[in-house]
Amino acid sequence: MNNNDKLSRFWFILSNALPPIGFFLYFKHRSQYPNKAKSALQSAAIGIPIALVGGYILNNYILK
């Protein structure tokens, strides 16, 4: 396994907070670093429902 084939914590958290960055990292690294690409895609996929639930709570209960 290549040492560069691991997504850093910074990019993992950023991919989770901003899913388009995770999708970009997936397409950028999918052929050369498949494990890094998979981690970025999983983080982005987890970030989407979190953002939807957070937006719903923010709009309906906090900013009401």
Backbone as CSV, one residue per row, in Angstrom:
resi,resn,N_x,N_y,N_z,CA_x,CA_y,CA_z,C_x,C_y,C_z
1,MET,0.839,-1.180,0.000,0.000,0.000,0.000,0.887,1.247,0.000
2,ASN,0.503,2.180,-0.787,1.244,3.429,-0.898,0.879,4.346,0.272
3,ASN,1.864,4.998,0.886,1.599,5.896,2.005,0.763,7.097,1.594
4,ASN,0.821,7.479,0.323,0.032,8.615,-0.151,-1.420,8.247,-0.430
5,ASP,-1.789,6.990,-0.227,-3.138,6.533,-0.534,-4.055,6.607,0.683
6,LYS,-3.862,7.623,1.506,-4.715,7.836,2.674,-5.099,9.305,2.709
7,LEU,-6.386,9.557,2.815,-6.893,10.931,2.851,-6.576,11.550,4.213
8,SER,-6.021,12.756,4.218,-5.682,13.415,5.482,-6.948,13.818,6.228
9,ARG,-6.815,14.028,7.508,-7.968,14.431,8.325,-8.557,15.751,7.837
10,PHE,-7.687,16.673,7.460,-8.156,17.979,6.978,-9.088,17.807,5.783
11,TRP,-8.658,17.024,4.788,-9.476,16.838,3.583,-10.715,16.010,3.878
12,PHE,-10.622,15.078,4.833,-11.791,14.291,5.205,-12.866,15.183,5.810
13,ILE,-12.466,16.045,6.732,-13.426,16.951,7.375,-13.967,17.963,6.377
14,LEU,-13.104,18.490,5.519,-13.550,19.448,4.512,-14.500,18.792,3.514
15,SER,-14.240,17.548,3.148,-15.128,16.820,2.245,-16.485,16.579,2.887
16,ASN,-16.482,16.383,4.185,-17.726,16.168,4.908,-18.512,17.463,5.023
17,ALA,-17.832,18.559,5.287,-18.501,19.846,5.441,-18.955,20.421,4.102
18,LEU,-18.169,20.206,3.060,-18.476,20.720,1.727,-18.411,19.556,0.731
19,PRO,-19.510,18.826,0.547,-19.492,17.628,-0.299,-18.968,17.826,-1.722
20,PRO,-19.159,18.974,-2.385,-18.569,19.100,-3.732,-17.042,18.935,-3.747
21,ILE,-16.389,19.318,-2.664,-14.937,19.123,-2.578,-14.620,17.633,-2.514
22,GLY,-15.411,16.873,-1.787,-15.213,15.432,-1.715,-15.401,14.765,-3.066
23,PHE,-16.419,15.196,-3.824,-16.628,14.630,-5.154,-15.474,14.998,-6.084
24,PHE,-14.982,16.222,-5.973,-13.830,16.638,-6.781,-12.601,15.788,-6.461
25,LEU,-12.345,15.581,-5.162,-11.193,14.766,-4.767,-11.342,13.326,-5.241
26,TYR,-12.584,12.824,-5.227,-12.805,11.466,-5.717,-12.400,11.357,-7.185
27,PHE,-12.896,12.261,-8.016,-12.583,12.184,-9.438,-11.115,12.487,-9.727
28,LYS,-10.487,13.277,-8.884,-9.075,13.595,-9.069,-8.171,12.398,-8.749
29,HIS,-8.504,11.645,-7.702,-7.617,10.593,-7.200,-8.086,9.169,-7.500
30,ARG,-9.179,8.995,-8.219,-9.762,7.652,-8.348,-8.871,6.644,-9.058
31,SER,-8.046,7.064,-9.996,-7.212,6.080,-10.705,-5.866,5.859,-10.008
32,GLN,-5.257,6.929,-9.500,-3.924,6.795,-8.915,-3.967,6.372,-7.446
33,TYR,-4.915,6.895,-6.693,-5.031,6.587,-5.259,-6.461,6.153,-4.946
34,PRO,-6.813,4.904,-5.179,-8.213,4.474,-5.001,-8.717,4.546,-3.558
35,ASN,-7.875,4.282,-2.570,-8.340,4.357,-1.175,-8.612,5.791,-0.756
36,LYS,-7.763,6.701,-1.192,-7.969,8.126,-0.904,-9.262,8.601,-1.561
37,ALA,-9.493,8.189,-2.784,-10.705,8.584,-3.511,-11.951,8.024,-2.829
38,LYS,-11.882,6.785,-2.388,-13.032,6.163,-1.714,-13.354,6.882,-0.407
39,SER,-12.337,7.265,0.345,-12.556,7.996,1.598,-13.199,9.353,1.342
40,ALA,-12.744,10.051,0.307,-13.315,11.355,-0.020,-14.772,11.214,-0.435
41,LEU,-15.087,10.195,-1.221,-16.465,9.976,-1.667,-17.370,9.598,-0.498
42,GLN,-16.893,8.744,0.392,-17.691,8.363,1.558,-17.948,9.568,2.460
43,SER,-16.935,10.391,2.661,-17.101,11.579,3.495,-18.118,12.533,2.879
44,ALA,-18.050,12.724,1.573,-19.006,13.602,0.897,-20.421,13.033,0.986
45,ALA,-20.548,11.714,0.827,-21.864,11.084,0.898,-22.460,11.175,2.298
46,ILE,-21.639,11.136,3.315,-22.113,11.297,4.693,-22.485,12.751,4.961
47,GLY,-21.758,13.682,4.350,-22.000,15.101,4.581,-23.311,15.611,4.015
48,ILE,-23.827,14.988,2.964,-25.068,15.469,2.347,-26.264,15.338,3.288
49,PRO,-26.554,14.148,3.862,-27.700,14.083,4.783,-27.510,14.927,6.040
50,ILE,-26.268,15.044,6.507,-26.017,15.890,7.674,-26.371,17.346,7.352
51,ALA,-25.997,17.803,6.165,-26.309,19.175,5.750,-27.813,19.368,5.593
52,LEU,-28.496,18.385,5.045,-29.949,18.503,4.876,-30.671,18.579,6.220
53,VAL,-30.291,17.717,7.131,-30.916,17.729,8.463,-30.562,19.020,9.198
54,GLY,-29.308,19.429,9.113,-28.898,20.678,9.764,-29.611,21.880,9.186
55,GLY,-29.785,21.922,7.882,-30.519,23.024,7.247,-31.975,23.039,7.651
56,TYR,-32.588,21.875,7.738,-33.988,21.782,8.157,-34.154,22.288,9.591
57,ILE,-33.301,21.826,10.477,-33.380,22.258,11.878,-33.134,23.757,11.994
58,LEU,-32.143,24.254,11.274,-31.819,25.684,11.314,-32.993,26.525,10.820
59,ASN,-33.586,26.141,9.708,-34.677,26.932,9.125,-35.968,26.842,9.913
60,ASN,-36.288,25.681,10.459,-37.589,25.502,11.098,-37.608,25.756,12.610
61,TYR,-36.490,25.654,13.267,-36.500,25.787,14.714,-35.648,26.937,15.240
62,ILE,-34.594,27.284,14.560,-33.685,28.308,15.077,-33.988,29.671,14.478
63,LEU,-34.183,29.741,13.185,-34.423,31.011,12.513,-35.903,31.369,12.392
64,LYS,-36.745,30.622,13.038,-38.189,30.804,12.947,-38.669,32.112,13.474
